[in-house]
């Protein structure tokens, strides 16, 4: 585990957009590529964010246990906000919004593109 800052992870624009997405349904589970598609950033940006949020205790994760042959795809690493993470994410977004004004929303998928 990396060093944790006392105030939590750094909140960049991509991080804020990931947190905003996760807070839409704080009990839902997400996999990295779906998060990347939903917020419009490449997976190379999203996976380090997810790792930092997990290291800070804001997310928990696990690997799917189903057989990839049955799934007909590789197993996914699933991420979910922790209770602490949901509370901290709301506070971080509120503080960020106060500093910067309204945060941009994630682009909405167009029919037939998701």
ChimeraX attribute file (.defattr): number of C-alpha atoms within 10 A of each C-alpha:
attribute: neighborCount
match mode: 1-to-1
recipient: residues
	/A:1	8
	/A:2	8
	/A:3	9
	/A:4	13
	/A:5	9
	/A:6	7
	/A:7	9
	/A:8	17
	/A:9	21
	/A:10	13
	/A:11	17
	/A:12	11
	/A:13	12
	/A:14	17
	/A:15	22
	/A:16	23
	/A:17	22
	/A:18	24
	/A:19	26
	/A:20	20
	/A:21	17
	/A:22	22
	/A:23	17
	/A:24	9
	/A:25	12
	/A:26	17
	/A:27	13
	/A:28	12
	/A:29	14
	/A:30	17
	/A:31	17
	/A:32	18
	/A:33	16
	/A:34	13
	/A:35	21
	/A:36	18
	/A:37	17
	/A:38	17
	/A:39	22
	/A:40	17
	/A:41	16
	/A:42	12
	/A:43	15
	/A:44	11
	/A:45	12
	/A:46	21
	/A:47	16
	/A:48	12
	/A:49	22
	/A:50	23
	/A:51	18
	/A:52	20
	/A:53	24
	/A:54	20
	/A:55	17
	/A:56	21
	/A:57	18
	/A:58	23
	/A:59	21
	/A:60	18
	/A:61	17
	/A:62	11
	/A:63	11
	/A:64	12
	/A:65	9
	/A:66	11
	/A:67	11
	/A:68	12
	/A:69	9
	/A:70	8
	/A:71	9
	/A:72	8
	/A:73	9
	/A:74	12
	/A:75	14
	/A:76	16
	/A:77	15
	/A:78	16
	/A:79	22
	/A:80	22
	/A:81	26
	/A:82	17
	/A:83	14
	/A:84	12
	/A:85	23
	/A:86	20
	/A:87	14
	/A:88	19
	/A:89	25
	/A:90	15
	/A:91	12
	/A:92	19
	/A:93	19
	/A:94	15
	/A:95	13
	/A:96	17
	/A:97	13
	/A:98	11
	/A:99	9
	/A:100	9
	/A:101	10
	/A:102	11
	/A:103	15
	/A:104	10
	/A:105	11
	/A:106	16
	/A:107	10
	/A:108	11
	/A:109	12
	/A:110	7
	/A:111	6
	/A:112	5
	/A:113	5
	/A:114	9
